[in-house]
């Protein structure tokens, strides 16, 4: 286990951080006496997969049999009939 003084920790943080990637833990000392232990945190992978629009579209097509829902049809019609007037302020 590597040891480092509080003063070195403050003044040489980048080096300490790099050492922590190699070591599992670093002992922090003051006046040659241990005062704390710096431990590397291992992040776990995302537990929940991110939402994928294309995968959702495939699922939606499979479930609906390729038919558009009433809400999809209404949205498509309202978007097609939009009239843009003037500039927004």
N, C-alpha and C positions, 0 to 999 in steps of 0.2 A: 504494500500500500504506500502510495506516495504521500509525502507531507509537505505542507506549505505554510508559511507564516501569514498572519492576517495582513501585514504590511505588503508582502509580495502578492497576496490575493488582490488587494486594492490596486496596486500599481501595475500588475501584469495579468490582468483578467484574460486577455485573448490567449496568452500562453496557457493559462490554467484551464480555460475552456477546451483548448486543443488537447491538453493532457487528459482531460476528463473523458474525451472520446475514446482514448486508449485504455485508461484505468477505469475500474468499476466505481471506485470511491477514492476521495482524497481527504486526508486528515488535516485539519486546520489547527495551527498551534499559536499560542501566545506565551512568550517567555519559556519556550521549550515544553510547555504543557498543553495537551490536547484540549481544545475548547469546542470544536464542532467537527462534523463529518459532512463533506460534500459528496452527494450521491448522484450518479447519472440517472436520469429519468428516461425510460424507454416508452415511447408513445406507441399505443396499440393502433392497429388499422381501424378504419372507420367500421363501426359495427353495422351501420345501415348503408346500403348502396345508394348512390346518388340517383336522382330521378333522370331517366333517359327519355327524351321526347320521342325519338324514333322507335324505341322499344314499346313505349306506350301506344303509339299509333298502330304498330303491328298488332298489339293485344286488342285494341279497340276494333280494328278491322276484323279480327278473328271472332270476337264476341258478337259484333253486330252483323256479321255475314256480309260485310262490304256496303251495307246500307247507311245512308246518312240519317242521323237522328233529326227530330223536329227542331231542336235548338240549333244544330249545325246549319240546317236549311234557312232558318230565320235569320241567323247571324250573317250568312252569305248574302242573303237578299238585302238586308239593311246596309251592309257595306257596299254593295253594288249600286244602291240608290242614293248614296251620299252626294251632297252638293256642297262644294267648298265655296264660301263667300268671304271676300275681303281678307285682310291681314289681321293676325292676332296682335294685340297690344301688350 
